[in-house]
């Protein structure tokens, strides 16, 4: 339900337009648009930017850094307790305790050390999170994510040894390559592993990601505008 805070909000209007585009892309692919979730990425944006989108009824939000999320989301969640918060940036092992306490989903498990830290913390805190293994589909040395040839082994390690319930895979395609190739590859990997969810697609390529099976889209600037 919308309230007065969102009535004239450019961000809420952009979000509505994105939903329309997702519905069209889903229809073209023969998919149910309700199966596609928008994670509104609020990295660098503050309460004044976020509140109109909350007021418009949106509840899935993403942050890149644990410390930034810890600084701003507890107060926002006090007003909107149904918010689901997603960590979409890299996770450092020394931030795992805070991440497990604060987030409902982690999209960036990319190595055994992080997987073990998450397993230990979710058990200690009695929490169950939506978890994704991040795959570096472009094999870019500067980018986080497990190498494609090692993805099966990491997911198997998470499931069999650590007893982590991995929900899906995540990727960030290289900027200078056709994203459809990477989305198709990630979808193939997920099918091979029997994983239901795909975290892929951002502001510039989310419609393409929907056509290749994305279930979670990480969209920031297309909703909130340019980052400061």
N, C-alpha and C positions, 0 to 999 in steps of 0.2 A: 504494500500500500504506500502511495506517495503522500507526503505532507507538504506544507507550505515552503519548507526549506529547499525542496528540489524543484519547485514549480518553474523557476526562471534559471535554473542551473545549467550552464553550457555542458558541464560534465555529464549530468543526467541525460541531457538531450543527445549527446554523443553516444552514451551507453545504449540508449533506445535505438539509435541508428545501427549500432553494431549488432544488436540483437536481431534487427530486421535482416541484415546481411548474413548473419549466421543461419537464420531460418531459411533463407533462399539457397545458401550453399548446401545445407542439410537436405533440403527438398531435392536439389539436383542430384545429390549422391544417394537418394533413397533412404535417408536417415531421419530419425526423430530428433528435432532440435532440442527437445528436453534432455537428451543424453549428453549435450554439450554444455559445459560449465565455464563461465567467464571468471577467471581470477583477476580481479582489478589490482594491478601492481602499483603500490603507493610509495615506492622508493622515492625519497626526497620530498614527498608531499606531506603537508601537515593537516591538522584537524579541520581547518577552514576549507581545504580542498576535498577532504574525505567525507565530511558530514552530509553534503548534498547528495552524494551517491548512496550513502547509508539511508538517507531519508527517502530516496527513490525506491527503496526496497531491496537493494543489492546486499548480499551477505558473504560472498567469497572474495577475500582480499589476499594479496601477496606482498611479501617483503623480501628484500635481498639480504639484509643483514639482521642478525639476532639483536644486536644492541639497539639499532634504530627502532625495531619493532617493540622492544622492551620499554623504550622511552615513551612511546605514544599510544600503543594499543590497549593497555589495561584500562585507561580512562575511557576510551571509545567503547570498549566492550562493556563497561559498566552501564553505558546508555543503551547499547545494542548487544545483549548477551548471546544472541543467536549467530553472531559472526563466526565464520570458519576462516582461520588464518593459515596461510600456506607459506612455508619457507621455499623460495624459488631460487635463491642464490647459494653459493658454496657454503658448506658447513665445516667449521673447524672443530676438532675433537674437544678443545677446551671450552667450547660454547654449547656442547651437547646437552648438558643438564638444563640450561635455560631454554634451549630450543624445544626440547621435549615438553617442558612445562608450559610453554607459551603457544606453540603451534599445534594445529590439528593435522597438518600434512607437511611432509618434507619431500621435495622433488629432486634432491641433489645427493643421494647416496651414490658414491662413485668409487669406493675402495673398501677393502675388508676392515681397515681400522675404524672408519666412520660407521660402517654397518655394525660392528661389535659395540661401539660406544652407544649407538642408538638402541641396540638390543638390551644392553645393560641398563640404560636409563629408563626405557619404557617399562621394563620389568620392575625396576626399583620404585618408579612413580605410579605403577599400576595403570598406565595409559596405553591406549591403542590408537595409533596414528595411521593415516593414509600415506603409504610410502612408495616412492618411485626410485628406480635406479637411473641415474643420468648416464647417457651414452654419448660419447664424443664422436658422432657419426662422421665428422669431417677430419678426424684425427689431427686436430690442430694442437700443437704443443703448448700454446698459451691458454688453452681452454680446459676447464674442468670436465670430468666425465670419464668413464671407463672406456677403453678401446673396444671397438665392436667385436674383435676376435676374443675378448675376455668377458664379454657381457653375460654369456650363458653361465660361465663358471661363477661369476659374482652372484648372480641371481640364485643359482643352486646353493652356494655357500650361505646366503642369507636365509634361504628357506630351510635347508636340511640341517645345518650346523647351528645357526643362530636362532632358528624358529621365528624369523621375521616374516610377517605376511606382506610380501611385496605386491602392490596393486597394479603397477604398471611401469612404463619406461618414459623417460624425458629426454629431449634433445634440443639443441640450439644450432641450427644450420649455419655454416659459414656465410658471411655477408656477401661474398662474391660468387656464390653458387646458387643454382636453382633449388629453392627449398623443397619442391615437390619430390625430388630425388631422395632427399633425406627423410622426408615424412613417409614415403613409401617403404624405405628401408627399415625405419623404426617400427612401422606397422607390421612388417614381415617378421622382425625379431620378436615382437610381442606375441604374434600368433604362434610362433615356434615354441614359446615359453608358456603359452596358455594364460597370458596376462590380459586383463580386460580393459585397462586404461592406458591412454596415451596423453602425456603432457607435452604438447607441441603447438606451435603457432603463436605469434606475437602481433604487435600492432600492424605490421606491414604485410603479413602473410597468413592471417588467421583464417580467411575464407578457404584458402588452399588446404590448410591443415584440417579443416572440417571435412573436406572432400576425401581426405585420406584417413579419416577415422579418429581425429582428435576428440578426446572427451574433456580435457581441461586446456583452455587457452589462457596464456599469460599476457594480458593486455594492459599497458600502462599509458603511454603518451597518447594513444588514440582516444582514450577516455579523458585523461586529466590535462592534456596539452603538453607542451614542451617542458622538460625538467629544468629546474633552476641550476 
